[in-house]
Amino acid sequence: MGIQDIIEGKKQWRAHTARVKALPPDYQIVYKEMQKYLFKVGPVDLPDGNLLSGIVDFFEEGVAAGKGVLELIGTDVAAFCDDLVKNSRTYADIYQASISEELGTPEK
């Protein structure tokens, strides 16, 4: 990864955060909670993928349609996030596999 890649990545991240800041306050709060949750247990390829920008796209469409954020995702943010990444390998999966190896039990 060269310096140009780092600079381009920072530009993209700043543009992404500007889009988040343009959302209504309730959407921003939910997005930040989703981001925190996904960074903790989300897919391994989260930094390289487009999941977060897809969420912002989804939220922008909801704002344009005049819907509240909870109308879009429901009241359980974690369950919504889990549904988004249900077919992806997550950090939680890797952690569970390492625990299983330490205990000598076969992985599911």
C-alpha positions in Angstrom: 0.0 0.0 0.0 1.6 3.2 -1.1 1.1 6.8 0.1 -1.3 7.5 -2.7 -3.5 4.6 -1.6 -3.5 5.9 2.0 -4.4 9.5 0.8 -7.2 8.1 -1.4 -8.5 6.0 1.5 -8.6 9.0 3.8 -10.5 11.1 1.1 -13.0 8.4 0.7 -13.5 8.0 4.5 -13.9 11.8 4.9 -16.5 11.8 2.1 -18.3 8.9 3.8 -18.4 10.7 7.2 -19.6 13.9 5.5 -22.6 11.9 4.1 -23.3 10.5 7.6 -23.2 14.0 9.1 -25.7 15.1 6.5 -28.3 12.6 7.8 -30.9 13.6 10.4 -29.7 13.2 14.1 -31.7 10.0 14.8 -30.2 8.3 11.7 -26.7 9.5 12.8 -27.2 7.9 16.2 -28.3 4.6 14.8 -25.6 4.6 12.2 -22.9 5.2 14.8 -24.3 2.3 16.9 -24.3 0.1 13.8 -20.8 1.1 13.0 -19.6 0.4 16.5 -21.3 -3.0 16.5 -20.0 -4.0 13.1 -16.4 -3.0 13.9 -16.6 -5.2 17.0 -18.2 -8.3 15.6 -18.7 -7.6 11.9 -17.3 -9.2 8.9 -13.5 -9.6 8.5 -13.7 -7.8 5.1 -15.6 -4.8 6.5 -12.8 -2.2 5.8 -12.4 -3.4 2.2 -16.1 -3.8 1.5 -18.9 -1.4 0.8 -21.2 -2.4 3.7 -21.0 0.9 5.5 -21.5 3.0 2.4 -24.4 0.7 1.5 -26.0 1.4 4.9 -25.6 5.2 4.3 -27.2 4.7 0.8 -30.1 2.9 2.5 -30.5 5.6 5.1 -30.4 8.4 2.5 -33.2 6.6 0.7 -35.2 6.3 3.9 -34.8 10.0 4.6 -35.9 10.9 1.1 -39.0 8.7 1.6 -39.8 10.5 4.8 -39.4 7.4 7.0 -38.0 7.2 10.5 -34.8 5.2 11.0 -36.6 2.7 13.2 -39.2 2.1 10.5 -36.4 1.0 8.3 -34.4 -1.3 10.6 -36.7 -2.1 13.5 -35.9 -1.6 17.2 -33.1 -4.1 17.5 -30.0 -2.6 15.8 -27.8 -5.7 16.6 -30.3 -8.1 15.0 -30.4 -5.9 11.9 -26.6 -5.9 11.7 -26.5 -9.6 12.2 -28.8 -10.1 9.3 -26.6 -7.9 7.1 -23.5 -10.1 7.8 -25.1 -13.5 8.4 -23.2 -15.1 5.5 -19.9 -13.4 6.1 -17.0 -14.7 8.2 -16.9 -12.4 11.3 -14.3 -11.6 14.0 -16.7 -13.4 16.4 -16.3 -16.6 14.3 -12.5 -16.3 14.3 -12.6 -15.8 18.1 -14.9 -18.8 18.6 -12.6 -21.0 16.5 -9.6 -19.9 18.5 -11.3 -20.8 21.8 -12.3 -24.2 20.4 -8.8 -24.9 19.4 -7.5 -23.9 22.8 -10.0 -26.2 24.5 -9.3 -29.0 22.0 -12.9 -29.3 20.9 -13.8 -29.6 17.3 -15.1 -26.6 15.5 -18.7 -26.6 14.4 
